[in-house]
Amino acid sequence: MAMADNLVDEWVGHNLLTTDPALLASLQAAAPQAVAPLAAYGAELGSAETAQLARDANRHGPVLRQLDARGRRIDAVDFHPAWHALLAMYRRQGLVADVFATDTPGRWTQFAAGCYLHGQVEAGSLCPATMTQAAIPVLARQPELFAPLRDRFFSREHDARDVPLADKPSIWVGMGMTEKQGGSDLRRVTTTAVEQSDGSFRLTGHKWFFSAPTSDAHLVLARTDAGPTCFWLPRYTPDGARNAVQVMRLKDKLGNRSNASSEVEFHGAWAQRVGDEGRGIPTLIEMAGYTRLNCVIGSAALLRAGLVQALHNARERMAFGRVLAEQPLMQTVLVDLALESEAAMRLMLRLAQGFEHAEPAWQRLMTPAAKLWVCKRAVECSGEAMELLGGNGYVEDGVLARLYREAPVNSIWEGSGNVMALDVLRAIAREPEVALALLDEFAASVDAPVRTEALALKTLLAGDPAALEAQARRVVQGLVLCAQGVLMRRQSSIAAADAFIATRFGGDGRLVGTRAVPQAARLLDDALAL
Ligand SMILES: Cc1cc2nc3c(=O)[nH]c(=O)nc-3n(C[C@H](O)[C@H](O)[C@H](O)COP(=O)(O)OP(=O)(O)OC[C@H]3O[C@@H](n4cnc5c(N)ncnc54)[C@H](O)[C@@H]3O)c2cc1C
């Protein structure tokens, strides 16, 4: 039988950085020192070997072993070696902790770009890395706790052994807040913490979602007489015994399958207090600022990964006598995905800059807004990208199905969409002058649709505060689109900025690819360099 033709292999074996002209140019401008290391990392990540690691880590997910061969409780989790290889790659780049280890200008841009490249290949490994990174600023305020851990946080080594921290060169940290009765309203936490005569605490209760359960420690929320309080809960107690944390079950998840998420019970588990008693929620919300940024980066990565596969396939696959990428309707859809991807990437880099310079408008207002928006856009666009590969997109042989299953988690954890929208309103109420200054910046845009939207938001915010809550998503949408419109106009090609503004502010409905844009073929050439 003759070989079938018109078969397009997955896009693999390319450098993820040098094939992304927009990202490369942004890095050259904001963090030139990052170009060489990230170009090397982009090549490593883009290789067929790394694609195989990602496939293996997700195909052969973690398995819980509660008991050893003789029935002793061990609560171990077995991972495929590919999982550890992926964690080691990420850690080796300094992406876990370098933002806090140095004060090099552009370090947050470098981090965001590196995390973005990694997330295009494997998303699950970003979970423990994100939580570990976010723990640093919180712990650093408690020197007696942080000093002995400092070098382990900043280490570029990955140590997969399940042994006491004192014997390890590096550390992984998780977070445990969500209980059965709810994860959004943490004031209802039921786990209790009782102080011991030596100042340590014993925790009794449970967590319903507890990712990376074999991390060296978790920051958890438990209740003392003073209210919800944050605790440092190591996997081993200081005397080297396994802590009284029982892993009941691993979650059987839609996606994010390489990463272990679990349900746990605390049976008098040893813990140390972090921050003031009764102030656990603000402490963990501070961490969530960082993890939410990483959700934006992870979802921007999914947008890019889907676009790239769809575009590559369309450039080579024929239907009705012509290459798909040359057909007008396909171009309209692909351009829409390319614009979404580029705008998400630019927003993510702007947020990262906001973290570097501690800008309230970008850290406290735009980060939750972007978390809601970009994560949701990734859910929709990963479905579109999958569809652009036809049936081949839907089967598990390729990466599109994995991207699609992965997309919703960023939208749910670390605050689901509505919680993010309410957080944006809270940030506006707390610092109205910050919000107004940002809206004034948007209202000075050279693009009339952006100006109009910014002014509409100002009017909305000046209205009845009681009526605002029900419209919180409307506020978020307006803020993000204005921000992306301004960033695209400042940083992108004229054609891409024109197309973004025409399609995002035109009120054309909710389907991807409803508005044809001029120079579509050129925009697609710009999106993925050959
Ligand atoms: C794969 C995965 C891993 C996870 N890992 C962890 C982990 O390691 N540690 C951890 O602590 N948690 C973890 N979570 C839990 C996650 O953070 C919670 O699921 C999330 O915060 C939502 O909490 P909930 O599931 O209890 O939903 P609920 O709190 O019951 O909320 C349900 C819905 O109601 C909405 N809602 C809530 N309040 C309002 C309101 N006032 N107005 C309008 N809408 C509202 C929410 O947006 C949500 O959509 C993980 C979740 C997943 C899926």
The ligand as a Gaussian input file, in Angstrom:
#p B3LYP/6-31G(d) Opt

LIG

0 1
 C       -5.799000      20.408000      40.405000
 C       -6.047000      21.234000      41.619000
 C       -5.050000      21.385000      42.558000
 C       -5.263000      22.121000      43.713000
 N       -4.251000      22.244000      44.621000
 C       -4.470000      22.922000      45.758000
 C       -3.457000      23.016000      46.761000
 O       -2.347000      22.516000      46.596000
 N       -3.732000      23.671000      47.902000
 C       -4.945000      24.253000      48.122000
 O       -5.137000      24.833000      49.167000
 N       -5.922000      24.190000      47.194000
 C       -5.718000      23.542000      46.025000
 N       -6.707000      23.461000      45.069000
 C       -8.033000      23.953000      45.417000
 C       -8.428000      25.246000      44.742000
 O       -7.609000      26.304000      45.158000
 C       -9.929000      25.448000      45.081000
 O      -10.637000      24.450000      44.379000
 C      -10.423000      26.815000      44.718000
 O       -9.819000      27.798000      45.522000
 C      -11.957000      26.928000      44.847000
 O      -12.404000      26.422000      46.077000
 P      -13.568000      25.350000      46.115000
 O      -13.190000      24.247000      45.190000
 O      -13.862000      24.966000      47.502000
 O      -14.821000      26.088000      45.493000
 P      -15.892000      26.973000      46.279000
 O      -15.201000      27.817000      47.292000
 O      -16.995000      26.105000      46.695000
 O      -16.390000      27.916000      45.101000
 C      -17.254000      27.437000      44.067000
 C      -17.478000      28.525000      43.041000
 O      -18.104000      29.636000      43.657000
 C      -17.474000      30.827000      43.257000
 N      -17.630000      31.818000      44.343000
 C      -17.121000      31.762000      45.587000
 N      -17.472000      32.865000      46.277000
 C      -18.220000      33.639000      45.455000
 C      -18.905000      34.887000      45.585000
 N      -18.828000      35.591000      46.714000
 N      -19.577000      35.368000      44.519000
 C      -19.640000      34.670000      43.355000
 N      -19.031000      33.494000      43.175000
 C      -18.334000      32.961000      44.209000
 C      -16.015000      30.442000      43.008000
 O      -15.408000      31.338000      42.100000
 C      -16.191000      29.045000      42.413000
 O      -16.359000      29.154000      41.026000
 C       -6.503000      22.745000      43.915000
 C       -7.512000      22.608000      42.958000
 C       -7.295000      21.870000      41.823000
 C       -8.395000      21.731000      40.812000

